[in-house]
Amino acid sequence: MEIKGVIIAGGESSRFGTPKAFATWKNQFFYQHMIRVLQSITTDIYILSKKDQINCYPSPVSVLVDDERFKGMGPLAGLYTAMDQLEAEWYVVLPIDMPLLHESILYKLTDHINPEMDAVVAKVCDDIQPLVAIYNRRVKRHIYEMLTNDNRAMYQLLKRLQVHYIPFTKKEEVFFKNINTTEELHTISKTE
């Protein structure tokens, strides 16, 4: 089973003020935390980034830029780009802004990979996490169709697929904390 790891890091970071990939927590950049988590299940890891940030990542980090046709269309465009440029059976997708994410989350997701399913997606309490998920390559056609119709909603994609939602508890919710502002980063830094 071939798995590629994809970190979605091409957002505007407008609330954060600077690119979140290069924010630091525990003396490491966010992108380094996400690579570390993905390395627990694959060594084939790529970061989806904005074109003007490609040279900010040191070698040997592999960086992709959104397909020009769908530039600026959010995480769905990033997932499409990965599937279009990288050959794999499964794609593990993570956002750049969850530095608290733990390897155990990915172990639980990969344990439930099933060829009958199109995706395995984390669900914390009632909150679906489409960017902490594993997608089969066959969903690429659905994504292409959505993007060409200017539909960029990850939740709309999930409605089209056979999805196995993996439940996580309230206690595990901390691992899924998105860091959207510098204040949120300071808060998690104080608790560690």
MIZA-630548 format. One record per residue: x, y, z of N, C-alpha, C, O, CB in turn. Coordinates in steps of 0.02 Angstrom, whole numbers, plus 50000, padded with zeros to 5 digits. Glycine has a CB too. Layout:
N
XYZXYZXYZXYZXYZ ...
//
This chain:
192
500424994150000500005000050000500445006250000500825007450047499525000050061 500405010149947500825016149941500455022249969499905023849949501015017349868 500785025550018500495031450050500965037350042501565036850054500365030050126 500695042950020501065049250017500785053850071500185053950083501025052549946 501215057650103501015062450153500985069450122501445071450087501485062450213 500445072950135500345079650106500155084450162499675083450198499785079450052 500565089750168500435094950218500165101150181500505103850137501085096750259 499575103250199499265109050166499505115350201499325116650258498485108450167 499915119350165500215125350195500145131450151500535136250158500945124050211 499675131350105499625136850057499135142350073498995146650031499465134249991 498865142250134498365147250153498665154250161499265155250159498035145250217 498215159050170498425166050175498715167850244499085172650249497835170550160 498545164050296498765165550364498585172650384498955175950420499525164450372 498005175150360497825182050372497735183750446497935189150468497195183750333 497425179250484497335180550556497995179850594498085183050645496815175850585 498435175650569499065174450603499565180150589499955181950633499375167750582 499535182850528499975188550511500595186750472500845190850434500175192050573 500845180650481501425178250444501285171050424500825167950452502095178750486 501665168250376501535161350356501595156550415502115156250448502015159250300 501065152650428501065148250487501585142650482501805140150534500375145250495 501765140750422502265135450414502905137050452503255132550475502425134350340 503055143550459503695145650490503605148450560504065151350588504025150850446 503005147650588502905149150658503275143750698503345138150675502135149450677 503495145350758503865140450797503495138550861503155142550893504555143150815 503575132250877503315129450940503815124150961504015119850922502585126450931 504015124451025504525119851051505155119851008505445114650993504235112651056 505365125750988505985126850950505995123550882506525122150854506565124350990 505415122150854505375119550786504835123250748504345125550776505225111850787 504935123750682504425126650639503815122050637503885115950645504695128050568 503235124850625502625120750619502715115350566502515109650577502015125150602 503015117150510503085112050456503515106150480503405100550459503395115250393 504005107550523504425102150549504025097450595504125091350595505035104950588 503575100350634503135096250677502705091650634502635085750648502685100650722 502425094450581501975090550539502355085150501502105079550492501605095150489 502955086650479503375081450446503515075850495503475069950477504045084550419 503695077650557503845072550608503245067850618503335061750621504035075850675 502655070650622502055066550632501955061850572501815055950580501425070950642 502015064550512501925060450451502445055050444502315049750417501925064950390 503045056450468503585051450462503435045050501503775039950492504245054350487 502945045250544502755039250581502415034150536502385028250552502295041050639 502165036450477501835031750432502105031750360501965027150322501105033250430 502475036950341502765037150273503375041650272503435046350312502235039650222 503835040250227504415044650218504325048950156504745053250141505065040550213 503785047850120503645051450058503175057250073502565056450070503335046650004 503465063050091503085068650118503195074950075503745076450054503295070050191 502645078450064502655084550023502275090050058501785088850093502355083249953 502505096250048502155102050075501855105850016502195107449967502645106650116 501205107250021500855111449971500915118549996500645120350048500105109349962 501265122749958501415129549982501265134649927501145132949870502145130050004 501295140849947501235146249898501885146849859502425145449886501055153049933 501835148949798502415149349753502975153749783503565152049777502205152149685 502785159249814503305163849840503645161349903504105164549928502995170649854 503435155549929503745152749989504155146549975504455143750021503215151150040 504185144249913504545138049896505255138149922505485133349952504535136949821 505605143649910506315144049929506435145050004507005145150026506645149649891 505895145850042505965146650114506075140050150506325139850206505345150050143 505895134650116505985127950146506675125350129506895125850071505435123050120 507035122750178507705120150164507675113550127507185109850131508105119350229 508195112150090508265105550059508365100550116508705102250164508865105350007 508105094550114507775091050059507005091050063506695086350038508025084050057 506695096050094505965096350098505675097050028505885101449990505735102150144 505205092750011504885092849945504265097349948503825096349989504685085649922 504245102349903503715107249903503345107249836503665107049783503985114349918 502685107449839502265107949779501875114449782501775117249836501775101849773 501675116849723501265122949718500625121049682500625116949636501645128649680 500065124049703499425122549673499445122749597499765127049567498905127349698 499085118149567498965118149495498705125149477498255127749509498445112449475 498995128149425498825135049405498075135949393497805141249407499205136949344 497745130749367497035131349352496625132449415496085135449413496785125049317 496885130149473496495130349535496845134349590496695133549649496345123349559 497305138549569497695142549617497235146749661496765149949636498195147049579 497365146549726496975150549773496295147649792495885151049822496875157249745 496175141349774495525138249787495535133749849495105129349856495305134249727 496005134949893495995131749959496265124649961496585122249915495315131749983 496125121250017496395114550029496195109449976496575104849961496175112150096 495595110149949495375105449897495835105749837495995100649807494645106849876 496055111849818496525112649763497195109549781497535106649738496605120049746 497395110149844498025107049866497995099549861498475096349839498185109149937 497445096649882497355089449878497355087149805497655082049788496705087249913 497015090849762497005089149691497715089449662497925084849626496545094049651 498085094649678498775095449653499195089449674499565086749633499085101949679 499145087449736499535081649760499355075449721499795071749698499415080549835 498705074249712498495068249676498685068449602498805063249572497745067449682 498705074449575498875075149504499625074449492499835071849440498635081949478 500025076549540500755076549530501105070549562501675069049543501035082849558 500785067249610501105061849646500705055449639500115055249654501185063649721 501025050249615500695043749607500695039949673501225038649701501035039649551 500105038249697500035034349759499345031349760498895033449723500175038649822 499255026549804498595023649814498205027649865497595028649858498645016249837 498555030049917498245033849971498655040149985499265040149977498175029550034 498305045450006498615051850023498385053850093497795054850106498435057349970 498875054350138498725056750206498795064350205499315066950186499205053450260 498265067750224498255075050221498235077950292497845075750334497645077550180 498665082850304498675086350368498715093850355499015095950306499255083950412 498435097950399498515105150394499175107250425499465103550466497925108950427 499415112950406500055115450433499985117850505500485118250541500315121050389 499375119450527499305123050590499055118950649498695121450692498835128650579 499245112550651499075108250709499705105350740499815099350737498595102550687 500125109550770500755107050797500685102150855501165098750872501175112850819 500095101850886499985097150941499795090150917499745085550957499455099850988 499675089450853499465082950826499975077650844500585078850843499365083350749 499725071750860500155066350884500135060450835499635059350801499935064050954 500685056750832500735050950787500175045950798499955042650751501405047550796 499955045250860499425040350876498795041650836498425036950821499275040550950 498665047850818498075049550778498135046250709497665043350683497995057250771 498725046850679498835043850613498835036350615498585033050569499495046350583 499105033450668499075026150675498355023750674498185018750641499435023850740 497935027250711497235025250715496895025950647496495021650628496855029550767 497045031250610496755032050543496995026650495496585023650460496925039050515 497645025450494497905020450446497675013450463497615009250418498675020650445 497535012150526497265005550545496585004150513496384998350508497205005050621 496245009450492495575008650464495555009650388495015010150359495105013550496 496135009850355496125010250282495795003850255495944998250277496855011050253 495345004950209494944999450181494845000950107494605006350090494264998650219 495014996250062494944997549991494214998949970494105001649915495204991749952 493734997150012493034998549997492855005950009492355008449983492574994050039 493265009350048493135016350066493535021150022494075019449998493295017450140 493265027150013493615032349977494055036550023494545039550002493125036849940 493855036850087494225041050134494135038550205493635035350222493985048350129 494635040050246494615038750318494735045650350495265048650340495165033250342 494255047950388494265054850413494175055050489493745051550516493715059050378 494585059050522494515059950594493895063850611493685068350576495135063450623 493585061850668492995065350693493085066050768493105061050804492335061450675 493125072250792493225073550863492565075850892492315081250875493785078850875 492285071750936491605072850961491155073250899491085068150865491565079551005 490855078850883490435079350822490775083450768490465085150718489765082450839 491405085050777491765089450731492185085450681492675082350699492225094250770 491965085550618492325081950565492955085750546492945091850542491865080950502 493505082150536494165085050521494385082850451494795078350445494695082950574 494135086050397494315083750329495045084650312495285081950262493895087550279 495415088550353496135089350340496565085150388497165086150391496325096650346 496255080650424496625075450460496305069050435495865066150466496575076250541 496545067050376496185061850340496635058250291497195060350277495585064750303 496375052750266496725048750215496235047850157495665045650166496975041750243 496465049550097496035049250037496325044349986496925044149975495955056250006 495875040549956496075036049902496155040049837495825045049827495565030349893 496595037749794496735041349731496115042149687496085046749646497275037749692 495625037549694495035037949651494605044149664494165045649624494615031749659 494715047749720494315053649733494535059649690494205064749689494345055449807 495095058949656495355064449615494835066949565494765072949555495995062249578 494465062449534493975064449483493415068649515493165073349484493665058349448 493215066949576492705070949611492975077949626492625082849617492495067449677 493595078249648493895084749664493945089049601493785094949602494595083849696 494165085949547494235089749484493555092649463493505098449444494515085249427 493045088549466492375090749447492145096549491491855101349467491875084949451 492265095949556492065101249602492445107749587492135113049582492185099149674 493095107349580493495113349568493315116749503493295122949499494235111649569 493185112849451493005115949386492315119249390492155123349347493005110649331 491915117449440491265120749451491305125849508490785127849536490735115549466 491915127849526492045132849578491755130849646491545135149685491765139449556 491735124449658491525121849724492155119549759492475114649738490995116049717 492335122949813492965121449847492875118949918493355118949957493395127449847 492275116849936492125114950005492315107650019492055103049987491385116050020 492765106650066492965099850084492365095750108492335089750094493505100050139 491905098850144491325095150169490875092750111490565087450116490915099550216 490855096650057490475094449999490805088349966490465083949941490405100149948 491455088249967491815082349941491625076149981491475070949952492575083549943 491635076750047491485070950090490785068250077490675062150083491555072950163 490315072550059489635070250044489605065749983489145061749975489175076250035 490105066349939490125062449877490465055649886490415051349842490475066349823 490795054749943491235048949952490955043850001490515045250041491915051249975 491245037849997491145032750048491685034150101492275032950090491195025350019 491465036650158491935038950210491865034850273491305033550297491835046450225 492435032750300492445029650367492675035050416493255036950415492915023150369 492225037350458492395042350508492655038850570492335034350597491775046850525 493245040950591493565037950649493465042550709493695048250708494325036550637 493125040250761492975044550818493575045450865493945040750879492385041750857 493645051550888494145053150939493765056450997493255059650988494715057850911 494035055551057493685057651117493815065051134494255068251105493895053351176 493425067551180493515074351206494225075251233494525080551225492995075951261 494485070051264495165070251292495685071051236496205074251247495305063851333 495545068251178496015068651121495935075151081496335076551036495925062751075 495435079051097495275085151059495875089951056495955093551007494685088651091 496285090051108496855094551111497325093551051497635098351028497245093551176 497395087351027497845085950971497625089450907498025090450861497885078550959 496985091250903496695094150841496635101750844496295104650802496015091150829 496965104850891496925112150899497265115650840497865115050829497255114350966 496855119450802497125123750749497395130050780497075133050824496575125450695 497975132150759498265138450783498145143650729498475143650677499035137650800 497685148150742497495153250692497765160150708497785164450664496755153450686 497965161350770498215167950790498835167150832498965161750859497665171950828 499225172450838499815172150881499615171350954499995168450994500245178550872 499025173950972498785173151041498675165751057498845163351111498125177151052 498385162051009498285154851019498945151151026499015146451064497875151850962 499445153350987500115150350993500405151551062500695147051092500575153150938 500335157751088500595159251155500235155151208500545153051257500515166751171 499585153951198499205150051246499455142851250499555140251305498455150051227 499575139651192499815132751195500535132451219500745127551250499765129451126 500915137651206501615137851230501645138151306502095135351337501985143951200 501155141551337501135142051410500945135551442501155134051498500645147551431 500535131551408500295125351438500785119651431500695114451463499635123351407 501285120351391501765114951380502355115451427502805111351425502025114951308 
//
